[in-house]
Amino acid sequence: MNTLVNTLMNIAYVYPWDVVGDPAAPDRLAALGVDAVALAATYHSTRAATPHHPAHRVLDVPYSACYLPIRPSAWGRLVPSAPTWTSPDAYLLARDALKAAGLRVHAWTVLTHNSRLGAAHPDLVVRNAFGDPYPHALCPAHEDVLDYCERLVREVLELGEPDGIVLESCGPMGFAHQSAHEKTAGADWDALDAELLSLCFCTACAGRLPAGVRERVRAAVGSPAASIEDVLGPDADKVRAVRVGLSAVLRARLIAVSRLVAPDVPITLHANPDPWATAAFAALPDGDPGLDVLVGNCWGDQVTDAARLARLAESAAPGQRVGAYVLALPPRPADGEVLAAQLRIYAEAGATEFHLYHAGLASPRRLAAMAEALRLVGVS
């Protein structure tokens, strides 16, 4: 862990296109009362509103892209794509504008969530027990994926020169994914089914799992069962160790390259204490002293979210901070007092900093609510 940087940080998340071409954006973000901006250095495909931008209101982002210059010599088998909807060096342009307004800039770095690379390299993606590929999900059991993530972090740190780095999807992605015209709801799969369909049986994972696991998982999808442990039976601990190990190996390599390239830059991880977790918040059931900040998702039920934060806080090493990734978009109301009440709940659970999602997507009313909430809880 970087002991040189241990100050409380409140962060607003934005995309580069929220800033590039909008001269008013840096001051608008600074007026929120945050200390820093988490600026996407890489991000997956999306369709985003831009309610403040003088040139556009909706931006279609058709594929995963890197918002730093792509140096061919820096990459191996997997090479990220440059954007066509904004400048290829949009991160650098936005970073400079934000820093000129007195804001620190953290590089928001999405790792294994990359549909473009997954579609181009189907042998490297997560596959469920039925063999169905998930193109959005690069599987970190493959050395090529580990190598790509390591090179990506190195490039972000060397070219982007951020004040901090935020690691998202630092582990295997799973079944859940908002695809175009998603048509999975009618299957009536529950949370357990989603967990079972998130177990990976790609060529690199299948050989690490005990014999018979694939068959038990296939039979259990759509059938009544109490928990994933019940389905896996005596093999649950072994399968759990494989799953947690995938995230741990990737995380260790990224911490190592980060400390080598930029030893004083703090590392934030989007983390989940649930050992079966997949998606953007990677499984971190036992903590990791090599990180500076553990950020838990706070987009759902406040009691559940607070319990998750408390578990992260219990696993935190001395001097390690816990952050709450707070949704300030619908279905949350645009109400500063309501948001402040949520922040207080998360602070009581152990959060010492707030990560606000998302200052580029939020209406003027929602930005005002963010600023009011930070002021009411006394962190501006």
HUCORUR-V790867 format. One record per run of one state. SS is the DSSP state (a for helix, b for strand, c for the rest). FROM is the first residue (numbers start at 1). TO is the last residue. If there is no record, write none. Layout:
[[SS;FROM;TO] [SS;FROM;TO]]
//
This chain:
[[c;1;10] [b;11;14] [c;15;15] [a;16;19] [c;20;24] [a;25;30] [c;31;35] [b;36;43] [c;44;45] [b;46;49] [c;50;57] [b;58;61] [c;62;64] [b;65;66] [c;67;71] [a;72;74] [c;75;81] [b;82;82] [c;83;89] [a;90;100] [c;101;103] [b;104;110] [c;111;112] [b;113;113] [c;114;114] [a;115;120] [c;121;121] [a;122;124] [b;125;127] [c;128;132] [b;133;138] [c;139;142] [a;143;160] [c;161;163] [b;164;168] [c;169;184] [a;185;187] [c;188;190] [a;191;198] [c;199;202] [a;203;206] [c;207;212] [a;213;220] [c;221;227] [a;228;261] [c;262;265] [b;266;272] [c;273;281] [b;282;283] [c;284;292] [b;293;298] [c;299;301] [a;302;315] [c;316;320] [b;321;327] [c;328;335] [a;336;348] [c;349;352] [b;353;357] [c;358;363] [a;364;376] [c;377;380]]
//
